[in-house]
Amino acid sequence: MSSQDLAGSPPAETADAESGTDASTASDAASTTDASSAPETPCPVVDSIEQIGSKWRLVVLHELLSGESRFNELKRETDANARTLSRVLDDLQETGFVDRRLEEDSPVATYYSLTAKGESLAPVFEEIDDWAHEWLAECNA
């Protein structure tokens, strides 16, 4: 798939506009063609990256692979500010990667752990780590 396919702007549109034909007609024709040939759902890789692909989501998921953590422990280990960490944990809970457990005894504490869906990412992190050690100079130094 080309970057133009992803962007949704076929090269023929530009050529038609430059040659003086009606751009709206060319655009309508391109839209019809694109709509009939475009997949109904995004590529699984793109969909996966949308769920786990932000820097902070990956950092938190990786940190939780070592086990359940309190909010302040995660904050300290990830160097995320409280607002960012709270938002990321909410997102990960909403998408089913993280469970939240509230312990109401004194002192009140909130614990986070990976769900089975989150734990299933462990081999992915191992592969990324292996790749990084092979291809990234910083890991080899």
SULUR-V418672 format. One record per residue. N is the residue number from 1. PHI is phi in radians with two decimals (none if undefined). OMEGA is omega as a letter, one per 30 degrees, with the letter a starting at -180 (999 if undefined). D_CENTER is the distance of its C-alpha to the mean C-alpha in Angstrom with 1 decimal. Layout:
# SULUR-V418672
{{N;PHI;OMEGA;D_CENTER} {N;PHI;OMEGA;D_CENTER}}
This chain:
# SULUR-V418672
{{1;none;a;19.8} {2;-1.49;l;20.7} {3;-1.14;l;19.0} {4;-1.20;l;21.5} {5;-1.09;a;20.5} {6;-1.17;a;16.9} {7;-1.32;l;18.5} {8;1.40;l;20.9} {9;-2.13;a;24.0} {10;-1.17;a;26.5} {11;-1.12;a;28.9} {12;-1.09;a;31.9} {13;-1.04;a;31.3} {14;-1.13;a;32.0} {15;-1.11;l;35.1} {16;-1.10;a;36.5} {17;-1.14;a;36.2} {18;-1.25;a;37.9} {19;-1.46;l;40.7} {20;1.64;l;41.7} {21;-1.33;a;40.7} {22;-1.14;a;39.4} {23;-1.12;a;35.8} {24;-1.18;l;35.1} {25;-1.17;l;36.6} {26;-1.12;l;34.5} {27;-1.15;l;31.4} {28;-1.08;l;32.3} {29;-1.14;l;33.1} {30;-1.14;a;29.8} {31;-1.11;l;27.9} {32;-1.11;l;29.9} {33;-1.12;a;29.3} {34;-1.09;a;25.5} {35;-1.12;a;25.3} {36;-1.37;a;27.3} {37;-1.74;a;25.5} {38;-1.31;l;21.8} {39;-1.18;a;20.0} {40;-1.26;l;19.8} {41;-2.13;l;16.2} {42;-1.19;l;13.3} {43;-0.95;a;13.0} {44;-0.98;l;11.5} {45;-1.15;l;9.5} {46;-1.10;l;8.0} {47;-1.08;l;7.7} {48;-1.12;a;6.1} {49;-1.12;l;3.4} {50;-1.09;a;3.4} {51;-1.45;a;4.1} {52;-2.10;a;3.4} {53;-1.43;l;2.3} {54;-1.37;a;5.0} {55;-0.94;a;8.3} {56;-1.21;l;9.7} {57;-1.09;l;7.5} {58;-1.12;l;8.1} {59;-1.10;a;11.6} {60;-1.16;l;12.4} {61;-1.03;a;11.5} {62;-1.09;a;13.5} {63;-1.12;a;16.3} {64;-1.28;l;16.6} {65;-1.08;a;17.2} {66;-1.47;l;20.7} {67;2.24;a;21.5} {68;-1.05;l;21.8} {69;-2.41;l;21.8} {70;-1.38;a;23.2} {71;-0.94;a;21.4} {72;-1.14;l;23.6} {73;-1.14;l;23.1} {74;-1.10;l;19.4} {75;-1.04;a;20.1} {76;-1.18;a;22.6} {77;-1.23;a;20.7} {78;-1.69;a;17.5} {79;1.13;l;19.4} {80;-1.44;l;17.3} {81;-1.34;a;19.5} {82;-1.03;a;20.2} {83;-1.13;l;18.8} {84;-1.09;a;15.3} {85;-1.08;l;15.4} {86;-1.06;l;16.8} {87;-1.12;a;14.1} {88;-1.14;l;11.3} {89;-1.11;l;13.5} {90;-1.08;l;14.3} {91;-1.08;a;10.8} {92;-1.18;l;10.4} {93;-1.22;a;13.9} {94;-1.10;a;13.5} {95;-1.55;l;11.0} {96;1.52;l;13.4} {97;-1.60;a;12.1} {98;-2.30;l;14.6} {99;-1.85;l;18.2} {100;-2.02;l;20.3} {101;-2.23;a;24.0} {102;-1.77;l;26.5} {103;-1.84;a;29.7} {104;-1.58;l;32.3} {105;-1.14;a;35.1} {106;-1.38;f;36.1} {107;-1.39;l;34.0} {108;-1.14;a;31.3} {109;-2.47;l;28.0} {110;-1.96;a;24.5} {111;-1.97;l;22.9} {112;-2.19;l;19.4} {113;-2.56;l;18.7} {114;-1.38;l;16.4} {115;-1.43;l;17.1} {116;-1.03;l;17.9} {117;-1.09;l;14.4} {118;-1.16;l;13.1} {119;-1.12;a;16.0} {120;-1.16;l;15.4} {121;-1.44;a;12.6} {122;-0.92;l;15.6} {123;-1.12;l;16.7} {124;-1.15;l;13.3} {125;-1.11;l;13.7} {126;-1.09;l;17.4} {127;-1.13;l;16.8} {128;-1.11;l;14.6} {129;-1.08;l;17.4} {130;-1.04;l;20.1} {131;-1.06;a;18.7} {132;-1.08;l;18.5} {133;-1.15;l;22.1} {134;-1.42;a;23.3} {135;-1.96;a;21.9} {136;-1.83;a;21.2} {137;-1.04;a;24.6} {138;-1.06;a;23.6} {139;-1.35;a;23.1} {140;-1.60;a;26.4} {141;-1.38;999;28.5}}
